[in-house]
């Protein structure tokens, strides 16, 4: 049983919201399971929840200068029904791994970034693979941070005190191919382990590639060593196998101790090879 009394506040402007989140013990309210999780862990200073629902514009989704701009309060379901999602297959496939209607309708992109966790890992991994950026507002200015800022070697990085996420921005997809792959789970269960991939090619040569594992570490983790190994080369059976071998040698800070690390490393290698092969078929066809 969680015995704690909380105060609820719903500011109507960004200025009011910034004033509240800058105070100790104030936390942005999300409608997913993050709050319950935090309360179970015990957050001794938490006493006030701040809802952003009344602030205009934070739930909007639109295209501006080719960029897809997603308001921090936009729900997963609102993007699932938006026509622009078709241009970002990895994100569409990641959202499709969330079977719970409540989570789809009430989880927000800002909440995912603020709290992380396995529930949001597929979506965060896809956003990382697509090189999204995050608009963070403070009392002094607003700035764009690369989404990779929020995950350092698989560990969650918190926003500076008083910072407020207002928008997630996806660059124009151009010629980029992307996908999110996961392992099969029991019916009705969310897939816990997956990989997001995006790449651009000139002929058979990889110009750029992003590889993000989800569900293995606290936050999705970018496989930089393998990206560097593959960039400038062609995807062949040998190069794909070599990439999987490299993953077996790299440090991977496994966070889930309920599953043997050796099995998780094997699973990561299988997902990596499947992802590379899947996009190889797409670019050849």
C-alpha positions as CSV (number, residue, x, y, z in Angstrom):
1,X,0.0,0.0,0.0
2,X,1.3,3.4,-1.0
3,X,0.7,5.9,1.9
4,X,1.5,9.4,0.6
5,X,-0.6,12.5,0.1
6,X,0.0,14.4,-3.1
7,X,-1.1,17.9,-4.3
8,X,-2.4,18.3,-7.9
9,X,-1.8,21.4,-9.9
10,X,-2.7,22.1,-13.6
11,X,-1.0,25.3,-14.9
12,X,-2.5,26.9,-18.0
13,X,0.7,28.5,-19.4
14,X,4.3,27.3,-19.9
15,X,5.5,30.1,-17.6
16,X,3.4,28.8,-14.8
17,X,4.5,25.2,-15.5
18,X,8.2,26.2,-15.5
19,X,7.8,27.9,-12.1
20,X,6.3,24.7,-10.7
21,X,8.7,22.1,-12.1
22,X,11.6,24.3,-10.9
23,X,10.5,23.7,-7.3
24,X,11.7,20.7,-5.2
25,X,9.2,18.0,-4.8
26,X,7.2,18.8,-7.9
27,X,6.9,16.2,-10.7
28,X,5.2,16.2,-14.1
29,X,2.2,13.9,-14.0
30,X,2.1,11.2,-16.7
31,X,-0.9,8.9,-17.1
32,X,1.1,5.7,-17.6
33,X,2.5,3.5,-14.9
34,X,5.6,5.7,-14.2
35,X,4.0,7.5,-11.1
36,X,3.1,4.2,-9.4
37,X,6.6,2.8,-10.1
38,X,8.2,5.9,-8.6
39,X,5.9,5.8,-5.5
40,X,6.7,2.2,-4.9
41,X,10.4,2.9,-5.1
42,X,9.9,5.8,-2.6
43,X,10.5,9.4,-3.6
44,X,10.7,11.1,-0.3
45,X,10.6,14.7,-1.6
46,X,7.7,14.2,-4.0
47,X,4.6,16.1,-2.8
48,X,3.1,17.8,-5.9
49,X,2.0,16.5,-9.3
50,X,1.9,19.0,-12.2
51,X,-0.4,18.3,-15.1
52,X,0.4,19.9,-18.5
53,X,-3.0,19.0,-20.0
54,X,-4.4,22.6,-19.9
55,X,-1.4,24.2,-21.7
56,X,-2.3,24.9,-25.4
57,X,-0.2,23.3,-28.1
58,X,1.6,20.6,-26.1
59,X,-0.6,17.9,-27.6
60,X,-0.2,18.9,-31.2
61,X,1.4,16.9,-34.0
62,X,2.3,18.6,-37.2
63,X,4.8,18.9,-40.1
64,X,6.9,22.0,-40.3
65,X,9.7,22.5,-42.9
66,X,9.7,18.7,-43.4
67,X,10.2,17.9,-39.7
68,X,7.6,16.0,-37.7
69,X,7.0,17.9,-34.5
70,X,5.3,15.9,-31.7
71,X,4.1,17.9,-28.6
72,X,5.3,16.5,-25.3
73,X,1.7,15.8,-24.2
74,X,0.8,14.0,-27.4
75,X,-0.3,10.4,-26.7
76,X,1.0,7.4,-28.5
77,X,-2.4,6.8,-29.9
78,X,-2.6,10.2,-31.4
79,X,0.5,9.6,-33.5
80,X,-0.7,6.1,-34.4
81,X,-3.7,7.7,-36.2
82,X,-1.6,10.4,-37.8
83,X,-0.8,10.1,-41.5
84,X,2.8,11.3,-41.1
85,X,3.7,8.1,-39.1
86,X,3.8,6.2,-42.4
87,X,7.1,8.0,-43.2
88,X,8.8,6.5,-40.1
89,X,8.4,2.7,-40.1
90,X,10.6,2.1,-37.1
91,X,8.4,4.3,-34.9
92,X,5.2,2.8,-36.3
93,X,6.5,-0.7,-35.6
94,X,7.7,0.3,-32.1
95,X,4.3,1.8,-31.2
96,X,2.6,-1.4,-32.5
97,X,4.4,-3.5,-29.8
98,X,2.4,-1.8,-27.1
99,X,-0.7,-4.0,-26.7
100,X,-2.4,-2.2,-23.7
101,X,-5.0,0.3,-25.0
102,X,-4.7,2.3,-21.7
103,X,-1.0,2.8,-22.3
104,X,-1.4,3.7,-26.0
105,X,-4.1,6.3,-25.1
106,X,-2.4,7.8,-22.0
107,X,1.3,7.4,-22.5
108,X,2.9,10.6,-23.8
109,X,6.2,11.2,-25.6
110,X,7.3,13.7,-22.9
111,X,6.5,11.2,-20.2
112,X,8.5,8.5,-22.0
113,X,11.5,10.8,-22.0
114,X,11.1,12.0,-18.5
115,X,10.6,8.6,-16.9
116,X,12.0,6.0,-19.3
117,X,11.5,2.3,-18.3
118,X,10.8,-0.8,-20.2
119,X,7.3,0.2,-21.2
120,X,8.7,3.0,-23.3
121,X,11.9,1.4,-24.5
122,X,10.7,0.5,-28.0
123,X,9.5,4.0,-28.7
124,X,12.6,5.6,-27.3
125,X,14.8,3.2,-29.3
126,X,13.0,4.1,-32.5
127,X,13.3,7.8,-31.8
128,X,17.0,7.4,-31.2
129,X,17.4,5.4,-34.4
130,X,15.7,8.2,-36.3
131,X,17.9,10.9,-34.8
132,X,15.1,12.8,-33.1
133,X,15.8,15.9,-31.1
134,X,14.1,17.2,-27.9
135,X,13.1,20.8,-27.3
136,X,13.7,21.6,-23.6
137,X,12.5,24.8,-22.1
138,X,14.0,26.5,-19.1
139,X,13.4,29.9,-17.5
140,X,16.3,31.3,-19.5
141,X,15.9,29.8,-23.0
142,X,14.8,26.8,-25.0
143,X,17.3,24.5,-26.6
144,X,17.3,21.3,-28.8
145,X,19.1,18.3,-27.3
146,X,19.8,15.2,-29.3
147,X,17.6,12.4,-28.0
148,X,20.8,10.4,-27.4
149,X,21.5,12.8,-24.5
150,X,18.9,11.0,-22.4
151,X,20.7,7.6,-22.6
152,X,24.4,7.4,-21.9
153,X,25.7,3.9,-22.4
154,X,22.3,2.5,-21.6
155,X,21.8,4.5,-18.4
156,X,19.1,7.1,-18.0
157,X,20.2,10.8,-17.9
158,X,17.8,13.2,-16.1
159,X,16.8,16.6,-17.2
160,X,18.4,19.5,-15.4
161,X,16.3,20.7,-12.5
162,X,13.6,23.1,-13.8
163,X,13.8,21.9,-17.4
164,X,10.5,21.1,-19.3
165,X,10.2,19.0,-22.4
166,X,7.9,20.7,-24.9
167,X,8.4,18.9,-28.1
168,X,10.1,16.0,-29.9
169,X,11.3,16.7,-33.4
170,X,12.0,14.1,-36.1
171,X,14.0,15.1,-39.2
172,X,12.6,14.6,-42.7
173,X,13.1,10.9,-43.4
174,X,14.4,11.6,-47.0
175,X,16.0,8.3,-48.3
176,X,16.4,6.8,-44.9
177,X,15.1,3.2,-44.3
178,X,14.1,2.1,-40.8
179,X,12.6,-0.7,-38.8
180,X,11.9,-1.9,-35.3
181,X,12.2,-5.7,-34.7
182,X,11.3,-7.6,-31.6
183,X,11.2,-11.2,-30.4
184,X,7.9,-13.1,-30.2
185,X,6.1,-12.9,-26.8
186,X,3.1,-14.5,-25.3
187,X,-0.2,-13.2,-26.6
188,X,-1.2,-9.9,-24.9
189,X,2.3,-9.3,-23.5
190,X,4.5,-6.4,-24.5
191,X,7.7,-7.4,-26.2
192,X,10.6,-6.6,-23.8
193,X,13.5,-6.9,-26.1
194,X,14.0,-5.4,-29.5
195,X,16.2,-3.4,-31.9
196,X,15.6,-0.2,-33.8
197,X,17.6,0.4,-37.0
198,X,17.8,3.1,-39.6
199,X,20.2,3.5,-42.5
200,X,20.9,5.5,-45.7
201,X,22.8,4.1,-48.6
202,X,24.5,5.1,-51.8
203,X,24.2,2.1,-54.0
204,X,25.4,-0.8,-51.9
205,X,27.4,1.3,-49.6
206,X,26.1,2.4,-46.2
207,X,26.4,6.1,-45.7
208,X,25.0,6.1,-42.2
209,X,23.5,3.6,-39.8
210,X,21.9,3.7,-36.4
211,X,21.5,0.6,-34.2
212,X,19.6,0.9,-30.9
213,X,18.9,-2.1,-28.6
214,X,15.8,-1.8,-26.4
215,X,15.0,-3.8,-23.2
216,X,18.5,-5.0,-22.4
217,X,19.7,-2.0,-20.4
218,X,18.0,0.6,-18.2
219,X,17.6,2.9,-21.3
220,X,17.9,1.9,-24.9
221,X,21.6,1.7,-25.9
222,X,23.2,2.8,-29.1
223,X,25.7,0.3,-30.6
224,X,28.2,2.9,-31.7
225,X,31.1,0.5,-32.3
226,X,29.1,-1.6,-34.7
227,X,27.7,1.5,-36.5
228,X,31.3,2.7,-37.1
229,X,32.3,-0.8,-38.2
230,X,29.5,-1.0,-40.8
231,X,29.5,2.6,-42.1
232,X,31.2,2.9,-45.5
233,X,30.9,-0.8,-46.2
234,X,28.3,-3.0,-47.9
235,X,25.9,-5.3,-46.0
236,X,26.9,-8.8,-46.9
237,X,26.5,-12.1,-45.0
238,X,30.1,-11.8,-43.8
239,X,29.8,-8.2,-42.6
240,X,26.5,-9.0,-40.8
241,X,28.1,-12.0,-39.0
242,X,31.1,-9.8,-38.2
243,X,28.8,-7.2,-36.6
244,X,27.1,-9.9,-34.5
245,X,30.6,-11.1,-33.4
246,X,31.5,-7.6,-32.4
247,X,28.4,-7.2,-30.3
248,X,29.5,-10.3,-28.4
249,X,32.8,-8.6,-27.5
250,X,31.5,-5.2,-26.6
251,X,30.5,-4.1,-23.1
252,X,26.8,-4.3,-22.7
253,X,25.5,-3.2,-19.2
254,X,22.7,-5.7,-18.9
255,X,20.0,-4.3,-16.6
256,X,17.6,-7.2,-16.4
257,X,19.0,-9.7,-13.9
258,X,16.0,-12.0,-14.1
259,X,17.3,-13.4,-17.4
260,X,20.8,-14.9,-17.8
261,X,23.2,-12.4,-19.3
262,X,24.5,-15.0,-21.8
263,X,21.0,-15.6,-23.2
264,X,20.4,-11.9,-23.5
265,X,23.7,-11.4,-25.4
266,X,22.7,-14.2,-27.7
267,X,19.3,-12.6,-28.2
268,X,20.9,-9.3,-29.0
269,X,23.0,-10.9,-31.6
270,X,20.0,-12.6,-33.2
271,X,18.1,-9.3,-33.3
272,X,21.0,-7.5,-34.8
273,X,21.4,-9.9,-37.6
274,X,17.6,-10.0,-38.3
275,X,17.5,-6.2,-38.4
276,X,20.4,-5.9,-40.8
277,X,19.1,-8.6,-43.1
278,X,15.6,-7.1,-43.1
279,X,16.8,-3.7,-44.4
280,X,19.1,-5.3,-46.8
281,X,16.1,-7.0,-48.4
282,X,14.2,-3.7,-48.5
283,X,17.0,-1.7,-50.2
284,X,17.6,-4.4,-52.7
285,X,13.9,-4.9,-53.7
